[in-house]
Structure formats: structure tokens, C-alpha cells
Amino acid sequence: MTVPTAPERADGILAVDSGGSGLRVALGTAGRGALAERSSGVPVRTGERGLDPGHLMGQLVPMVRELTAETGVVRPATAVVGAAGLATLGDALRDALPGALAREFGVRTTGLAADAVTAYAGALGARPGAVVAAGTGLIAIGTDLTAWRRADGWGHLLGDCGGGAWIGRAGLEAALRAYDGRPGGSAALLAAAEEEFGPMPGLPGRLYPRPDRPAALASFAPRVAGCAAQDDPVAVDVLRAAARHIAESAAAVCPADGEPVVALTGGLAGLGDPLLVPLAEEFARRLPRARRVPAEGDPLHGAVRVAVGLAAGVVGLPIDGTLFSVVRGARDTPGRTK
């Protein structure tokens, strides 16, 4: 990239949150944290080797150029990328991204983290506990600060139970049941689905080819919550089942000793009482010794926190090479993001 004439910042940090709904980026300094942010609504593609580093960099470079002009941070020395799917689909990112960040931006230390790790860091910082990151997908992660435990996060085809795409899919299934005249259908959800997506016979053709299918499914979750708020029994049951799944995942990763703290982060909290009321009941039943706390920040805030810690040489969270790895002194290797 063309380097602007602004002075370089040796303490510059770059933070990235790559999720099912797109990319969010912050640029700042170790002393002041994030100075400015940008976002893209395009999720990073998945290819033969998993998450596509070339597609990620193609979005990241122009956003960082804009942020550089705004902040004067030209060559951030430390970068942290939190990516949904990193644990199972992250081979290409681990191989290519540190070199690409060194080549494009002068990054010398790169942290690669599952989005659950950056969600944890944003919500709780470096203290023992458990966090459920519930947005388009869903993953729970917990730590006693010596090792990570995770539950779910298997993607919208195999898991992410209770997440936005799961709720949206369950709502659309109930709509299709009502359209067919099968048991378990909901006339209210059918009306909402046709308003959102058009006539039901065309729904598969509109959803299946989309590269952002999880986000498209999750876009229907607020309509499910709206029907539940109007006491539609099928929608109420969908939200109760989602609450049960969320609490089960939290219980599976919560540290066994003491009175751990538990937080919920992600956009799903925006569904309001139709989800949050049954969720409070499920947490009380399954985690009676845990203390629920509000999330201090979101996954991008967590990526900033981890980047600041890496820049200072103090992280405080487990580095295991899968959920969280750190690469120092990455060299420019041409073509590795291709």
C-alpha cells in the first residue's frame, strides 16, 4: 500500500472482528486504544482451506487506508484478528495472514483468535469465567486462565444452537409447516416470513444460493421474537428452546471452582424479553453458583484489549495455538494470500 506522510506510530495497534455478518476494524495505539473504526457488511468467504485470507485482506486494506488517514497511525506494530470459525476453518488464515499483515501494514506481532476469545476478552477481560457469544452463530467459551473450554460454535449446518441463524431457521420451518398444513406450524410466522422473503414456494431458491446464508437466516430472528412478544405459542417455544441451548453451552464451559462470572455478548440480546426472560430462568436453573454480569464490551473491543496487552507483553489469557495463537516477527512472503 502507499504509505501516507503522517508520522509512524511504533505503538500502533490494529484490531479486527470477522463474524457471520461482516468485518469490523479498529485502528489505534497501545496507550489510547481504538481511535477510529470501520465496518463492512460482507462476511469473509470460506474456500477449500477454510476462511479465505485473500478475501479478508481485500476488505481490510481499503478500510485500514481510510483509518490511517483519519488517525495518523501508519504502521501498526501489533494486530489481533478475531475470526468466526477460526478453530475449525482457520488453517489458511494461520498460514497466510501474519505475512500479509506484515507486508501490507508493517505488523510485527499478530494474534489470531477465535471470535469467541475476542468476545470473552471484550466481555470479561482477563478473569476466570464463561462467555456466550450469541449473534448470527453461537459459541460458549470459558477459562480458569490456564486453558480454554469451548462448546458449540459448529456452524449453522451442524450446531450454533440457540444462535440467530438457528432461531431464524426454526421460525422459517414453522412458517413452512403452516404453509403445508403440517402440525407445528404458525400462521403468524408464515405471515412474517412472506412479508420478509416473499411467497413460500420461492424461499429455497432465495436462500440456498446465498453466500451469506447464516446471516440471511438470522435476519428472521427478530420476526420470531416479535411473534413471541405477541404470544404466538410456536414462536414462544422457539425462543424458550434457544434459551435452553444457550444455558446448556454456558454450563458446559463454566469453570468448576468458586463462583465464576458469566456474560452474554452479541447481537442476540437485542431480541429482548422474549429471549432474555426464559434465558434468565435457564441460567438460574443450570448455573446456580455463577454470577451473571453484563458484558463490558463487544468482540471488537476484546480484540483491541488483546492487542493492547500484546503490545505491552502482557496478555493474561491462555495461548493454545488453536483458539488463540501469537506470531511474532512475521515476514513478508509474497503470494501467500492468493
Secondary structure, DSSP 8 states (H G I E B T S, - for coil): ----SS---TTEEEEEEEETTEEEEEEEETTTEEEEEEEES----EETTEE-HHHHHHHHHHHHHHHHHHH---S-SEEEEEETTHHHH-HHHHHHHHHHHHHHH---EEEEEEHHHHHHHHHH-SSSEEEEEESSSEEEEEE-SS-EEEEE---TTT--TTSHHHHHHHHHHHHHHHHHT-TT--HHHHHHHHHHH--GGGHHHHHTT-TTHHHHHHTTHHHHHHHHHTT-HHHHHHHHHHHHHHHHHHHHHS-SSS--EEEEESGGGGG-HHHHHHHHHHHHHH-TT-EE---SS-HHHHHHHHHHHHHHT---S---SSSEEEEES----TTTT-
